[in-house]
Amino acid sequence: MVTKEQALKYHAKPIPGKLMVMASKKCETQEDLSLAYTPGVADPCLEIEKHPEDVYKYTNKGNLVAVISNGTAVLGLGNIGASAGKPVMEGKGVLFKRFADVDVYDIELDTQDPDEIIKIVKAMEPTFGGINLEDIKAPECFYIEETLIKEMDIPVFHDDQHGTAIISGAAILNACEVQAKNLSECKIVISGAGAAAISCAKHYENLGVKHDNIFMCDRKGILTKTRYQELDKIKRQFVSDTDKVTLADALEGADIFIGLSAGGLVTTDMIKKMADKPILFPMANPTPEIHYEKIIETRPDALAGTGRSDYPNQVNNVLGFPFIFRGALDVHASMINKEMKIAATRALADLAKEPCIEAVEKAYNGEHFSFGKNYVIPKPFDPRVFVWESYAVAEAAVRTGVARKNIDLSTYRAQLKKRLSII
């Protein structure tokens, strides 16, 4: 386990923070200076004025993402404010660069006014190729993302919602295959009714889950029709017509449990009443809704995963956002649509079935992984994720008409492999 002392030293030394800006062109002579700034810089400015799309040709816009937060829902820390959330946003930038060679500026906004956030982000569109919204509390996050997607012409993606949905979706697809279940017939219980839970439920429907088979629970229990008037419009999308009330009631006969709430909410007695060969993904961090060991001890027939790296089948968002943006940026996508998210999920699910390679074993102390109960989603340090997922997202963007750059898909995979060699 990482200690507090280690974490603070890591962030403070040898220089504060985790990100820096480095020039991509040399500036060592008078001629270099004249090219980098005045007078040489005027020529690309004038070209972009005449042909706005040339901003992708002469600037870093095509590989630059803004990670934007107001610090109102930071990890398990809650509303800690913009400045206190900055280490997380810098960390996000590290992962973008390390895993997908995407450059990031982290931008922390000291406001909780959704309309002010929208106005600020919209005004920054000329600078960025994409917007990653991060750690903005519900329900404001839904309104902010929905509005920005409609009003901006670059991808806007709230990772807290869609990242978890995309990665857990891949895990569920493969878990159903391993456990010999038909996803369309599975009863799914989701503990939590926030941003991630709502997005997961919608994404699972896109993967084949029936709406009536989803039972979502908040602090008061199942979202039922009898509670309709007390629920906001977001939660009302997933009210169930049932006499059952509690999370324990919902888990009776359930095939799949998804935990996006708080630690310790699920007991061994609850999971004993689930269906045969249950699938459980308690993803609350750092303490899951029920510990992995308790699941396996109580239900040896279960397939389980968590949000933690010290257990099998970790649902880790780093398997999503770097590569989703890589594919979207490479085709100058105007948005990240439903089809691109589904493509990302299926790419991850398919990759998990491929034989393990030496690079993965080396990254995980020689451990060998093969498709089955303990391995239904790829590992973050599997270099093939970069190629498989980025390609799938780019292909889906082209296929659905949101790509503005024509690329040769037959050679794009090779280009990704070449780029991977320099990351």
Salt bridges, closest charged atoms under 4 A:
ASP32 OD1 - LYS26 NZ 3.19
GLU47 OE2 - LYS50 NZ 3.17
GLU90 OE2 - LYS86 NZ 3.34
ASP101 OD1 - LYS97 NZ 2.81
ASP101 OD2 - ARG419 NE 3.01
ASP103 OD1 - LYS97 NZ 2.79
ASP106 OD2 - LYS86 NZ 2.59
GLU108 OE1 - LYS86 NZ 3.74
GLU134 OE2 - LYS92 NZ 3.04
GLU140 OE2 - LYS137 NZ 2.66
GLU145 OE2 - HIS162 NE2 2.76
GLU146 OE2 - LYS150 NZ 3.38
GLU151 OE1 - LYS122 NZ 2.69
ASP153 OD2 - ARG404 NH1 2.70
ASP159 OD2 - LYS92 NZ 2.42
ASP160 OD2 - HIS158 NE2 2.98
GLU177 OE1 - LYS353 NZ 2.75
GLU205 OE2 - HIS211 ND1 2.99
ASP218 OD2 - ARG227 NH2 2.82
ASP218 OD2 - LYS235 NZ 3.22
GLU230 OE2 - LYS220 NZ 3.63
GLU230 OE2 - ARG227 NH2 3.01
ASP255 OD1 - LYS181 NZ 2.82
ASP269 OD1 - LYS272 NZ 3.68
ASP301 OD2 - ARG299 NH2 2.93
ASP310 OD2 - ARG308 NH2 2.55
ASP330 OD1 - ARG326 NH2 2.85
GLU361 OE2 - HIS368 ND1 2.62
ASP382 OD2 - ARG384 NH2 2.84
GLU395 OE2 - ARG399 NE 3.14
